[in-house]
């Protein structure tokens, strides 16, 4: 019996995708082998990775002057790769809205001047700060945001206007959840283990002019240069082949559902079911309010640590797993990515109502 998995990542995948992968586990097509066993240099696998990129470009409407790179190392590797590749003049701006944005900021400071133009740390990252454009560095190499904050449940509903300075976004926990205008960004990166597929794959979408050649005497490792992977179509070394294959299946599923506009509508409905209950409940309270609320990650509390622990224990027994909040903030968190059916959210809310009734 499958449970309702509210994990922040690795996260729930569409059942249709898992069944398709299971059907093709022993043999992909008429290849006589599993995708797991394929040489990444084979014609069979070359067709898979090219199809995956084509589908991603179509669904996200990625302009032709952007490269799609299939990498490894997670978003955490991108915290270093972005400044290593983009910080040519030695300065970058950051909006610090959570743990991952903080890590990106601190990592960039190892390579140049990292300027914190705004932060929401003063209220435990429970909101997206208003941005004062006069504080933006005109000579910055890039301007970095984390679009959706997995731990704290906030999101950018509007993107900052950074002018000629490339906007860079960590979209690990919200990519493919709604349409975005890729042309507004210089570079987008995302770990796959939320909305795209299993852990192990990182997708980078970068404007071509930002992928530059390093001098021959550069100390930057070859594997950490975007141009290495761009020039080799993500095949400089063995890529995370099976994760890319699963992403291809996820993209096929998203298209069959109607694309990103439909994904957004469904995600808004799911979030509304949960937020509406939290706003009316006398026991449970959301920790984020207003336009900054995430559609993907919904943190909430009872205000009583013992009651929180009891709730997490009882939900697990009832078939709702991974609702415990991040260790840094406590409480609870429901991650309701694309693959979480609305029925799962409705049943969770029904359980919460019953829990409130019994424990009030």
Protein Blocks (a to p, Z undefined) as FASTA:
>chain_A
ZZddfbfbdcdddfklmmmmmmmmmpgcjlopafklpcfkbmklmmmmmmmmmmmmmmno
pafkbccdddehijmlmmmmmmmmmmmnopacdddfbjklmmmmmmmmmnmccddfbdck
lnoopaccdddfklpcfkbfbdcddfbafknopacfbdcdehjaccdddfklmgokaccd
fklpfbdcddfklmnmcchiacddddfklmccddfkbcbdfklpmklmmmnooplbacdf
klmmmmmmmmmmmmmnnpjmlmmmmmmmmmmmmmmmmmmpmkbccfbecjllcfkbccdd
ehiaklmmmmmmmmmmnopahkaccfklgpadddddfklcfklmmmmmmmmmmmmmmmZZ
